[in-house]
């Protein structure tokens, strides 16, 4: 797959702000991949395409999910934006020619995370949090952790997300809880 094709097509599909974010995630993912000995090309592509469906209207996300036989639970029905990650993975395959299952999985997991996350999954999940355009309380701490330990940084990102959702009285996706708990247990075992 040629990156210039992906970048050109993505620039046309996304708003300027979302495109800048995607480029920031891609660059951050490449840096994390280099730091933590992962495939830089895969990280670059997954970072670039992680939000390719993010600006689709809710009705379109629900329709694309149904058309692709993606299971839509009550949580996703009430908040269709949660589907943008799995729909982005489908679009990456269908419209951008991505055939690499690891890249598609990392795209699909970038919003909620989940149990069984591999290194690339964690890199894209974290890069989405800490890319240079992100400004929120705690982001600098996450960036510092990401300089030293991928798993601890991902755990801190899970914790921050869950705290934020609790503070707002919002539901927490079960995949996030499963991913956090699995990572926490694995860190305690080390």
N, C-alpha and C positions, 0 to 999 in steps of 0.2 A: 504494500500500500504506500502510495506516495503522500507524504505529509503536506506538500503544497496543495494537492487536490483537496485534502481534508480541511486545511486552513481556509482555502478560498470558499468552499461550499459552506463551511461553518460560519464564516464571516457574513455570508448572505442570509443564513438562516436565523441568526441571533441578533439581538440588539447590540449596539456597540459596548454597552456596559457588561452584558453577559459574555460577550466575546472576550473582552479584557480579562474578566474573571477566569474564563476557561484557559486562556493563555497563561495566566498567573498560576493556576492549579497545575497545568502541564509543566511549567518550568520548576515549580516547587516539587512536584512529583519526581522529575528527573534528578533534582538535587538529592532528594531523599533516597532514591534508588541508588545513586552513586554512593551515598554515605553508608547505606545498609546492604550493599552488595546485591542489588536486584537488577533486573533487566531495564536499562534506561529507555530503550525504544518502546517497550511495552508501557512503561510508566508515562512517557511523553504522550502516546496516543490515548491511553485511558484518561489521562488528565484533560486532554484537549476535548474529548468527546463526552465527558461525564455528565454534562448538562445539556446535551444537544436537544433534549425534549423538554427542558425546564420551562420554556416560554409557551408551550402548547396550552390551549385553554383546557379547563378541567374536563369538559365534555369530550374533548378530543383524546385526552389521556385515558379516560374511562373506555372510550370506543377502541382505541389502539390496544389497550390491555385485553379487552374482550376478544378482539380480532386475533390476538396472539396467544389466546388461551392462558393468559396470566391470571392467576387466582387473585380475585379482588375481595377482600374481607370488608367487614363493616367499618373498620378503621380507615381503610383506603377510600371507601365510598364516601365517608364523611369528610375526608381530607385528601382529595384526589392528587394533590401536589406530591404526596408520598410516592405516587406511581411514576414520577418523572425519572427516577433512577432505573427502574426495570424497563421502562419504555425507551429510555436513552440507550440502553444496551441493545434493544431490538433495532432501533434506528441505526445504531453504529454498525450492526451487521447488515441490515437491509439497504441502507442508503449510503453508507460510507465504506462498505466492503470489508469490515473487520471480521475475520474468521477465527481469531485467536480467542479461545474460550477463557483463558486467564484474564485477558483484557476485558472481555464482555462481563465476566463475573465481577471484576473490580468496579466497573461502571455501575452494575446493578446493585452493589452493596454500598456505594459511597454515601448514601443518605442515612440509612439506619444502622449500617454495619450488620453483624450477625455472628452466630457461632461458626466455628471452622474457618475464620478469616486467615488467608495466607498473607505472605509478605506484601504482595502487590495490592491486595485488597486493603490492607492497613495503610499503605502508602497513599493510595488515592483518597481514602476516608480522611486521613490526616491532612493531606495537601489541600483538600477542600476547606478545611478549618483555618489553616495558617498561611494561605497564599498572601502575598504582600498587600493586596487590596482589602483584606479583612481587618476591621477595626472594631474590637469589642473588649470589654473588661476580661482579662485573663488570657488574651491571645499571645501576649509576650511570654508568659509563663509556658504556654504550650509550645511556642517556638524554641524556647530554651531547652525544654524536655526533648523536643524533636532533634536537637543537636546531639543528644547523648544516648537516648534509648527509645527506640520505636514503640515497643510495647507499653512502656510507661506513659509515653505521650498519647498513644491511642486510648489508653485507660483514662487518662485525665480528660481527653476530649469527650469520651462517653459520659464521664462524671459531670462535666460541665453542661452537656446537653440535657442530661436527665434532671439536674438541679434547675436548669432554666425552665424546662417543661413543668416540673413540679411547682415552681414559683408562679407560673402563669396558669396553673390549674388545668393543664392540658394532659391528654393521654400520652402514654409512653409506648412506643412500638415494641412489641415483644421481642423482635429481632435485636433491638438495641440492648435490652435487658439480658438476653441470652449471650450476646457478644461480650458485653461488659463482664458478666459473671464468669464466663469461660476464661477470659483474659485475666481477670483477677485471681482466679484459682490457679492458673498456670504460673503466674508471677509468684504466688505464695509457695508453689512447689519447688521453685528454683533456689 
